[in-house]
Amino acid sequence: QVQLVESGGGLVQPGGSLRLSCAASGSVFSINAMGWYRQAPGKQRELVATVTRGGITNYADSVNGRFTISRDNAKNTMYLQMNSLKPEDTAVYYCIADSLRGGRFWGKGTLVTVSS
């Protein structure tokens, strides 16, 4: 089992920045790719970004160029640097970790609100 805990959410003005963190514990040696999903009010959950164990990244078109995903394998922590935030980025952001054995683990989420 892998436990994931997100932090770093909050209220920010449009154009501002936030950095989310996701700390992994438990069977961290089994983690392959990690990533972030988000779910805005009244909308379906969507994939934001992913990063492989080797550091290969992928982004949704809506955040490409504004968000940067990274991970520190030594600290078992993943990050999402979010710049130039827009009101439409408001959502609960969830951390995910895919196991080498199959299966996906989810964090409980952290709320990001972009509003003036």
N, C-alpha and C positions, 0 to 999 in steps of 0.2 A: 504494500500500500504506500501511496505517496500523499502527503498532506501539502496543500498549497495555501498560502496566506498572502492576500494582496494588501497593499498600503499605498498611500500617496494621493488618494482622491480628495476632492474638495471643490470649492467654488472658485472660479477664475473668470476674469473678464475676457470678452472676445479679443483675440490677438495675443493672449497671454500663453504661458507655458506651465506644464505640470510634468512631473516624472513619477510614474507608477513603478512599484516594485512588487515582485512575487517571490516569496521565500519558500523553497521546497524543503521538506524533511521526510524522513522515513526511508523508503527504498529508492533513494536518489540515484543509485548506480544503474537502475533500470530505465531511467528517463532518456528518451531519444529526443524528439522535437518538442519544443514548447511554443506557446503562442498566447495571443490575446483575442478574445471575443468581446463584443459589446452588444447591449440590448437597450435601445431607446424606448421610452414610454410608448406603448401601443404598436411597437414594431417587432419584427422577428430578430432573433439573435443573429449577428453577422460576424464573420471573421475579419479581424483587423490586421493582424500580422503574425508571422511565424518565424522561428529561428531553429535551425537544426543544431545538433550537438556540435557540429563542425563550424557553425557560425553563418551558414547560408540563410539569407533572409528573403522574405516575400511579404508584400503589402497589398492591401486592398487599394483600388484606384483612388478611393475617396480620401485616403490619408497619405498616399505616396508623396514624398517630398516634404511632408510636415512632421511625420512621426518617425522615430527610429527605435527599432527593437534591438536589444542586445542581451547577452547572458554572461554571467561569470560562473563557470562550472566549479571553480575552486570554492566559491561561496554559496553554491547551489541557489543562485538568485538570478532572476530575469528582470529586465527593465523595459519600460516603454517611455521614451522621451517624447512628449507631445508639445509641439510648437505651433504658433499661429492658430490657436484653437478657435473654433467657430461654434455658434449655438447648436448647430446640428451634430456636434461631437458629444453633446450631452447624452449620457447613458450610464448604465452600470457596466463596468469593465471587469471581465472574468479572465483569470489566468487558467491555462490548460497545460497539461503535460501528457505526452503520449509515451506509453511504456514500450520497451523493446519486446516485451512478452505479449503485447497486444493490450488494448484497452486504453482509456483516456480518463485522466483525473481532472477535476474541476475545483477551483477555489470558490469562495462564497461571494466574491465580487466586491468592488469598491465603486462608489458613486462619484462621477465627474459631472459637474454642472458648469456650463459656460453661459454666463449671463451678466449683463451690465446692471 
